[in-house]
Amino acid sequence: MTDKQLTLFCLVEGEATDNAFPVSTSSATTVGDLKKLIKTENPDTFIGVDAKDLTLWKVAIPDDDNDDEAPILLEAVSTKDKKKLRVTRELSEVFADKPPKSTIHIIVQQRPPR
């Protein structure tokens, strides 16, 4: 994939899909930089948590109308349907193909504030 603009729909673990939020960035962005973008765009959500303490998981959870208020927990996503992302990877490596529409692409897991 060449350097393209990506829009990824992200969700904080434990929140419902109706709380998902988009993050637009370049496919050349690293996972580490995506963590910073997520924290910057949601400062109230991540009070007391550094970007480095966020763990990002690649998922493909359909955003349908049936369960938009049910909380999404990582433990409920099968091992084969989630992948922990390494900070050094570019998004073009993580999403070799265009991310699917109407889908949650990233679950954000945060370490509790210190």
N, C-alpha and C positions, 0 to 999 in steps of 0.2 A: 504494500500500500504506500503510495506516495504521501507526502505531507499534506494532509487535508484537515478541514475543520470537523471536529466530532462534537456531538451533543450526547452526553451520557446522563441517564437518569439514575440518581443516587438515592439511597434510603438509609437512614440511621437504623441500626439493628434495634428491634423492639418497637418500631413505629409502624403504623399502617401505611399501605401503599398510597393513600391519598395525601400523605406527607412527603412523598418523593419530590425531589427538586432536580432541575437540569443544571449541568455544568458544561459549558461550551469551551473547547480548547483545541489546540493543534494535536494531530496524531503523533507529532514528534515530542510531545510533553511526556515527561517521565511520571511514573506512579508517585514518586516522592513529591514532584511539583503538583500533581493532582491533589494530594493530601493538603498542601498549602492552599490551593484554590478552594477546596471544600471548606476548610476552616475559615478562610477569609470571607466567603459568601454566607456563612452561617455562624457569625461570632457569638450569638446568644446560646446556640446549641452546644458549643464546645468551650464554654467558660472554664478556665482552669485546666484545659487539656491542650497540650502542644500538638502541632501537626504530626510530629514524629511519633506520637503515641496513638495515632489512628492506624487501624489495620483495615485495608481495603480488600474486599472479596469480589471476584467476578462471578456473577450469577446471571440467570436469564429467567426472571420471574414475570410471567405475563401480568400486565396491568389491566385486569378485566373489571367489570362492574360488580361482580359477585361478592368479593371479599375486600373491598377497599378500606374497611375499618378494622380488619383483623391484624394484629401485630405480626410482623415477620421476624422470626428468630432464626439465627444461623443453624442452631441445632436441629431445626425442622427441615432444613435443606439437605438433601442427600449429598454424601461426599462426592459423588461423581458430577453433581450439578453446581459445585462451588469450587473456586480456586483462589487460594490466598495469593495476593499479588506482591511481588518483590519491588522494592522502591527504585531499583536501577532500571527496570524495564520501561521501554517507551510504549505508549498506548498503541502504536502501530503493531507492536509485537503481541500485545494482549488481545487486540481486536484486529486480527489479520483481515477479516471481512467486515463490512459495514455492520455496526451494531443493529440488531433487529428493532423495528418500531414497536410502540406500545408495550415496552418491556422495561423492567427495572434491571439495570446493568451492573450496578455496584451497591454492595451493602457496606456501610461504614460502621466498623466496630470500634468503640472507644474504651480506653482504659479509664477507670474512675479517676476523678480529680484527686490530686495529692493533698 
